[in-house]
């Protein structure tokens, strides 16, 4: 792309009246979710580019939003995490010519809520359909839910959040039961009782800036191994594993072993993104560095973190996203520009320019890989299925990158495949 003129956005969404804080595209590329600095959320159809739902989800700005099965998880700076029932969008997809005005749209129904610690400005990390900690939990376990949820519900997902008290530590909860399974991951010895922000005690790290909870196959065990990647205010990144899978719960960080810990940044990490296959992670900060970390190396390796530093010419980065094939990443800068890089070499691939002020959110669509045998002819389509998309349309939509900025707008870019990157 370096030899090709940078494209302009193919579409612009103007559904918000405050700066865009978070973006998420559903796995099937059918919906895009956005949240702004005022706490409003919008669900938009990617077929019609019309809003499906718009509602006041939080009393303060957004930290995260994500679709989970038939629900929508929203996380705000008001110390709340909400799970909403996703509204039906089947009647919206045919309304291409309908009004784009937001008033009168449906509002998702709240399923349950959790009280969380939003001091960190660190968004949640969701691990769906996990088998770890899925056994029945004692009724005496504390719940963070402020809504009535069936306590007998099985653990269908795990969610990692900053600890309710200590902002330098993390907790893992089960949802929808809202039971805490692992408490105070990353706990350090403290020399004072007056601070809970990680800036005191031994090896102070500051507060957690980003979290990523995932499972990885273990050669010595039949069950997957639970791991958590944590980035901190002092520029550190640490990878931990849960070494006691026979116990579904832990307290005070017991059972969690550090695989590696490293510091590539001297500034607080502003954003961290992990590849869809959990093979590597990338971080950006106020400095000009992009940090790359290998999540597959063992603790006994000569360089266990497998980390590398790439020095760019562009300081001041706010967000980062990795395409689902793991080959391309996008970095959003405080200057509003979006810079594309190869994730293997971190070679620049091009720059996208639209936002006049900071770019604060990025999200790639899921790439479509069609089976050649599944292609069909236009005349073979059912006349009643006029809403179905052609293969070429699906491929184009799978190349989308969405960006949100302080200018209250969401830009949609259609990128090339970067097959040689």
Buried (B, 14 or more C-beta within 10 A) or exposed (E): BEEEEBBEBEEEBEBBEBBBBBBBBBEEBBBBBBBBBBBBBBBBBBBBBBBBBBBEBBEBBBBBBBBBEEBBBBBBBBBBBBBBEBBEBEEBBEBEEEEEEBEEBBEBEBBBBBBBBBBBBBBBBBBEEBEBBBEEBEEEBEBBBEEEBEBEBEBBBBBBBBBBEBBBBBBBBBBBBBBBBBBBBBBBEBEEEEBBBBBBBEEBBBBBBBBBBBBEEEEEEEEBBBBBBBBBBBBBBBBBBBEEBEEBBBEEBBBBEEBBBBBBBEBBBBBBBBBEEBEBBBBBBBBBBBBBBBBEBEEEEEEBBBBBEBEBEBBBBBBBBBBBBBBBBBBBBBBBBBBBBBBEEBEBBBBBBBBEEBBBBBBBBBBBEEEEEEEEEEEEEEEEEEEEBEEEEBBBBBBBBBBBBBBBBBBBBBBEBBEEB
